[in-house]
Each structure stands twice: as structure tokens, then as C-alpha cells.
């Protein structure tokens, strides 16, 4: 635990002497396969939270034999406590566009879409203006790739990639059965790369700074840095780009108000880490991965209320199609209420924990599969607060 | 391109199946049944209920067997500890949002959730009861279908049926999370929406969330009423399906036992809708020839062609909602059920000296939409509601059981006369293409004096389970009065299931198709696959019923509607000639457009 927390400035870096379009031109001059190799070498993993190797995703899509392919930027930033993509799209959207254009060039896609959550509609007007300009630059370069914006309508589940495709196709936003995966059959059932906003910016910045610079940051399993959304009981809430692989205790020292009793890492669907585990928790793919949300709770907070809020959220935001998620979320929510009221014995919490195992392995998508994360980590670490 | 074989192991047993096969299917090949609820052989894969989850070696997640294709070297376990625990949890979860008042449920004894719950011995519910009180209020607005949201397990079979098979989309998924439910447009009652009452959703609902509106008690009351003369008529498709609901395999013909059971139940007279089917052929065949003459000889531009059959009440309502501009193409003939009703309370009542108001006409139908049809204002030409109660095949099976009748041991009996005689042409009304075939057998002979030029009268091009079928019949050697039809190619088409009907109607609308006569049945397979038929249904089962129908036809002494002696007598004594004024008064009607929303 001797690694020091390191604030970095890659994403929002305003590099005066670098024309952003030069980054694109540099990439377009490289063979597509080299870009993929670079990306794989960089170890860049998806910044949405699931952490799939970006280079591999692109490679799979490139290898698909299809006239039509798509690049989609997932800007359906719906995880409670996450607000970094909004900032990125507001401040450095061109870096996102460039990442998408590089991807289009590499995998052989002609169309790119930014799927932006309904609540961010206020960003769309400005974004569209910049996009029109960027699309012109692409045309000037004879790159057969254009980007358009698609707006969601506010369903959390549409951040799940296959539900996002359904939504874009005009259907109910419900996750699909997998396989097939998006790289084979995504939007319009065509091979599709779908990347988080932040991932695409890192693609751009790896191209700009080189693989080595990126690899110098982070750890073996978690290369590079990441943008964190810090909220809750902190005097300095906001957006911070930090090196991956940091120990949680250092994060707490830096950001909390001195009275932190728990940090929820990874939003509502993430894990709750209690004070006693701050010292041996690493933020990264080898420890607790996160899409960026870091919610700090101090000793004035009821962890029952925290869990209750999360479960209410999932009960409402489950798409409702699969049994483990639709009914499971309701049972967890009503279950802790029943225990609180004394209508069910404390041991009922253990029955519910078993239920979360079923939800984790039998639900259709990541939503239902991950509800057990906050449930188990809060129930295990704050059992008294749940019962009494 | 032939598919290559994939080798895998299921419960340690090696199996080779074609690429693209699901785990579910592969397991069934080696006789491992994996339970399912949302999966249905007629529908697209959903993978919603998760009851079919299985363990795949090396995978972190369980796989939905219905939605996961096999892959080379896969090792699947269908009953591991993980699978069993999860599956039990899932059944318990489904039960926790399901109103388990099984003893009061219409589907008691034929409910897939109940069976599963029983198999897994789900005892006291582990989980909390989530049934919403407001969901317990049933929608009984429709005379055909009852919707009970408190029984719904959100498998979406009904939605897929209504949307994909029937192209009606009266039912859809609304809301998300705990508020997700199956709803009509704006939550309106079923009788106010585009629902065609076809009942295909009822046939596929695994629980009691969608059932037919039952009239069993009303029928028993009528039978017990000493002042009522209760006449029962049976549709063609009942005789080839009823046995399934009484414990027999699909495809068994039980016409004689059916009649015997109805007599034992206590109906005053047991008559045959098939009689009216033969009558329909005379009326509709004449209408077709008249329309052709007016269009081709008189060049009357007001004559709508192609003529379309009007036997299927779901199809009629579909047309009223979706293709109102084609309503004039519908034959003005009422359905056989309604022709039968109108004649029962006029001609027949006179014959047997019973006052029409003392007569109760019950029909046994493979159909839920017939319940709606009988209640239509157009269907009161006898001065009374022409047909009083309609029972589905399933309801009749219940009555037979209630009456304590040992169906297997029944001796065959014959339909009463009159209105009990029929031909093979009437029997095949029960299968898709049957009305077309029956009409051609008669119309061709009216025009040429010769039988249709098909071996043994079997017009095979219009048979089968293809969604839309087309045929062309050259008319040769016509009688002098039909000289305008000499050498004409008569183009006909057949569709079954409303999604197929829609394809056909769009072709007609665009002018792409040049048909003279179209048969449409609202349900897949025709009436034999009707919404009132025994559950379950599948293509395989429907094919068996169709085979039985055609076998019944081949075994009949008379196979052309115009040979039915009772029909001949009816014209002689009562109606005069086909499409006469009297026939129009009693046997024909017109339909009006309905709004889509």
C-alpha cells in the first residue's frame, strides 16, 4: 500500500500546441491492425465498469464479415452517482468524436451514434453543432464515416448495451439474450462496437500520447487513469481524473470529511466498502472496479436508508422482463422492510442473500446480476443497521 | 448449405446436434426435459422467465436453455445444485407475484405454473406476497376473453402471439420494473380495443391470466329449465380435438362419442353446424359466381373482388379494424354458426313445433370469437338472439367430466335430424383451406356440370400449413349460361393466422395480387387451431388434427355440399333458391368499419 494517490490530467487536458484533428490524421495514417495492437498493448479496458479489453472488442468487430457495421458511443450515463460523461461531453466532445472516427476507420464502420441519456438533452444542441463541424472535417478527409446523436428516454437499463440497441431500433429498451454479442450482432443486428464515452477519449489520448505514457499509469490489471465522480459526504464533490489501482484509504484521506464510515464504489450496482476495509481495498479491476462513481457516507447516514434507496431504484429501473430481476428486486426491497418492522426474523436476510446468488447467475443482464453487490456488501457490513 | 454437427455433453451424456440447436432442444433429444414457461413452439424465443436455466461448465452465469445455442465441447448440467436452487427460487418468485387461488381458477388442473410448483413441491412461500389488490379486478368486458392480471407471470407469450402470430397487437408490455404489466392500449377494457377475440393468447397463456369467458353454468341452467328446449350444434373442428382434453392423443376422431356425450348431458337435440357449413357453401358459392358475372359480364364497377370468406369472426373484426376499406370484399354470408342459429329459431322451430322464445341454441365451437359474434347486433334476424351460448371445446370437456360421463366407453351415436346431416365438404371447414376446397367442389360443378378436376375431389394445392397458399384452377367445358367463364383461370388464395391475412390483404390493397376468391381463417391452422381448442397447441398437434379432418372427409358418403339432402330440402321448403330474398334476410349481413384506437 505504498502507492500514492495521483491526480492526472489526460482527459480534460487542453494541449495548446496540438490541433485535435492532428490526432485523427495521425491515426488514419496508421494501418488499422497496428491501432488494434497498440490498444491491446495499452491494456485499456472499458470505462463503463465491465472492463472488457477495448482493443479486443475492436478486433472482434473488425474480423466480422459485414458490409454494415456501427460504432456507438454509450452516453447513457445512468448509474447513480456517476456524472463524468456529462462533463466530458460538455468540455471535450471532440476527443470523443475522434475516438469514434478512429474506431470507424479501424473496424470498417460508416455510421457512428452517440446514444445520450434523455436527462442530458440540454447538452444535445451544443453537441450537435460541434458534431456538424466535425462531420465536415471527416468529409474533407474522405473518411466514409459520419456521427449522429440519438437520445434515450430515461430508462436506466438502456445503458445495458443490447437494451440500448433495442431502444435505438425503436423498441422497448429490454436486454437481449446473449450470445450473440454486439461485436457479431449489435445495432440493427450488425457488428457493432459499443464503447463508453470515457473509453473513446482514452483511445484518442493513447493515440496522442503513445501507449507507453498510458501504461506508465495504473497497475498490471488496471492500466491508465480514470475519471471519478466523487459525491456524498465530501467537502470537495466533483470530477477527478485519478490513476487506477489506488488504495481506498488514500482516496478517503483525500476526499472524505474525516468521518467516513463507508464508500459505495461503482454506484448503486457497485460494492459498499466499510471503514475497516478501506486499508486493503484497491480501486481497479483487481480490486473493486468502478464506472467512476464514488459515494462517501459519514457516520450520520443510515445504511438501511442507503440500501433501501438503492433497492427502490432497482425495483423501478428493472426492465421487468426477467423473473429474477423483476421479482427479485421487489423481494429484496420488501424483505428488508419486513425485517425492519420485525415481520420477518433477522435470519430472513440470509434467505435474501441466497436469492441474490440466483439473481447474479440467472438474471438476463448486468442489472439483475449486480443487485446483489450493494445488498450483500451492505447487509454483511451493516447488519445491525438493517435489523434495528 | 447443410449445417454441421456440434458435439457436446449434457449431464455427461455425449450428444451431437445441428449447429444452431438450442440447449433445450438438444437435451430433449436425449430425453432430458428442462422446464419452461415463456418458451412456446409457435413463438419467437424470449428467454424471460429463466425457469429453463442450466449450468454450462466454465461459465460464470447460468444459461437460459431456450435461448442459448449449443457450441462445440460444451458441457451442460440440467439439474446441478446451482440449477436446482436457482430454478426453485425462480418458481418461488413467480408464485410470489401470482394470485395462487388455484382451486377457484378456471385453469386449475391445466396450468403450467401449477404443474411446475407441484413438481418442485413449493410449499409455504418463502417470499412475501406481491400480488397487487388492483390486479385482482378481472377485465370481464369482453364476451370472449377474461383477463386477470393477478395471475400474470409476464412471460409475454400473449404479447408475442398477438403481435407476431396475429399482427393485432391488442396486448403489449407497458411500464417497467415492479409496475411492468401486460396491457391493452391505454389500459382500456378488452371490448374497447382492437382485440379480435381470436383467443390465441388464451391458447398459449401458461396460467389463468387469460381464459375464455365461460358460459357453462348458463348452459346447465338452460338444460335444467323444464320450459326450455335446448338445441346444441357442434362445429367441424370439435370432433377432431375434443378427445385431447379428455386424456387422448391428438388426432383422434370422436364424432359419434361427441354426439353421445351431448345427448347424455341432456341437450334436447344434438345437431351439426356442418349442416350450416354446407348451406354456407351454396350461398357463398352462388355469391361468388354472381359477383364474377356482374364484374366480368356486366362490368359493374361496384362489385368488389376478390370475394373473401366470412366464417371466421376474429378475421371479420380484424378486417373491420385494420382493413375497413376491404369490407365490401367480405362475403355477405353469415358464418355457419349464425346461419344455423337464424334457421333454428325460424325454420327448425316451426318444423318441430317449438316456440322460438322457448328455444335455447347452444353451440360448441373451437373458438372464443364466436362468443363475441353471437352477441353482435347483426345476429338477431330470427327476432331473438340467434345463438344463445357458445362453449369452447375446453368447456364442453369440462361439462362431460362434470356429468360423470366415461367418454372412452361411449357408444357412437348419430346427429338428430333435421339440421344434422352434413357432407365431407362441411367437415373440412375445420381446416385452413377447407372452405375454399368445399366452395370449389360446388362452384366448379355448378358452372361445368362436372366434378373438380382433382383426384378423389381432394384439392391438395389449397391444403397444408403454409401461411399463405395460392392456386389457379382453369375452368373448362362450362354450361351455356356460364359461357363467360370458359377458359378463365380462377385465382384463389388461402391464409390462416391474422399475420398471414395481413400479408395477403396488403397484396390486395396494392393491386399486386389478382385473386377472385380468398379464404381467411383467423387462427393458425384454421378452426382446428382455434382459440377455444384444447391446450397445448403446436404445429405438430394442428397437423394431427388436420389429418383427422381430411380422413373424416374421405370417410363420408357425401362430399359435396350441394349433395346434402337436408340442404336441398331446406331450399325447397323454405328458402326458395340460393341468395333468395328470404336467404338474404336470415343468412346474410354486412359489417361496418371500427376504429383502430
Interface residues (C-beta under 8 A of the other chain):
Chain A: X155 X157 X172 X177 X179 X314 X315 X316 X317 X318 X319 X320 X321 X322 X323 X324 X326 X327 X328 X329 X330 X331 X334 X335 X338 X351 X354 X355 X357 X358 X360 X361 X362 X363 X364 X369
Chain B: X45 X46 X47 X48 X49 X50 X51 X53 X60 X61 X62 X64 X67 X68 X69 X82 X85 X86 X89 X90 X93 X94 X96 X97 X126 X127 X128 X130 X153 X154 X156 X173 X175 X176 X177 X178 X179 X180
